[in-house]
Amino acid sequence: MQQLYNFAVGPLAWVAWAVFLGGSAWRIASMWALARKKDMNAVAYMDVRFAARSMARWATPFATLGWRANPAVTVATFSFHTALVLLLLFAPGHAVLWDYAFGVNVWSLPEGIADVLTVLVILLCGFFAWRRLQLPTVRYVTRPMDWLVLALVAVPVATAFLAKQQIGDNLLMSTLHVLSGEATLMALPFTRLSHALFSPFTRAYMGSEFGGVRHCPDW
Amino acid sequence: MKARRSLPVAAAQMAVLLATLAAALLLLLLPPVATAPAQEDMTTLAPEALAPHSRPAASFVHDTHNEKARIEDCGVCHHGTTEDGRRDPAAPSSEGTPCADCHAADNGSRGKGTPLERAYHRQCMGCHKQQAKGPTACGGCHAKA
């Protein structure tokens, strides 16, 4: 198990980052080529001002009709994404790995805050799972892929919590955390997690279409 | 009927979410887990220079470790340095000199040399990886007492 952990934080980490970066570049390039081929009109109407306006609106809680329609989901999704990104970039354990491997000193969250954010993300994964199971409108549009991407977030975060709090076999939890995190990183460009890559383009498209063609706001 | 149905759904979602957020907030109110201070010499590594310590002290029983790892040369860990402060295996070893005397406690320091926390991590984890023996995950050394 110790050797598997060493392999996971060593060579496999390079593979995971390569697949993530290469896969992301390929997905964006091929999507761009497809857009130019099939929807040149939309590409021609792309407008930075309308795109930025749409992004700013949709990046602000309750600044759109969509965000106002369902306050619980708005609060949940903003908390979930904010906490997740903060943990990815600034978890104290992640900072130690940057420092160890590259001698890069990264600012990190205080331990207590990181712990609370971790629990928050786990509970919000539960909230999203509850919606998919219990609300008919959400259940109707739920596909196996949706469960996969929820698991791809929930497993690394749950194992992070168990490893950090030293619940269960610590080496096993640490190994599962690193392996599942790398699985998520590699899966990002090729699953619905790719909204992390494509959401700026979606907003740019919608913002430009509504701003430049329909002459009305898209929020 | 439809309008009457949609309100409870939104309210139910809000109730579930609020319960979720309340659970997370409760954690903030819990007292932090106290870590046992190092009582005896050389059972843990918790240099004062790095206080306040955010993780449990790294367990390290000096003699047991070195017996197990078959380290007889003190200079393997208590390494000497060249005149300009670089690690030098050929230089006289440095036991008795606290690591913090040379390694700056501030990890953000841009001065010469490896900062203290990085020096510990690289010394321990680096050797453990190289030898393919000994823990390298956080909790392997920073175990709760």
Interface residues (C-beta under 8 A of the other chain):
Chain A: Q2 Q3 Y5 N6 V9 G10 N70 P71 A72 V73 V75 A76 S79 P92 G93 V96 D99 Y100 G103 N105 P110 E111 G112 D115 V116 V119 L120 L123 L124 G126 F127 W130 R131 L135 A163 K164 Q166 N170 L171 M173 S174 T175
Chain B: V9 A10 Q13 M14 V16 L17 T20 L21 A23 A24 L25 L27 L28 P32 S54 R55 N107 G108 T114 P115 E117 R118 H121 R122 M125 K129 A132 K133 G134 P135 T136 A137 C138 G139 G140 A143 K144
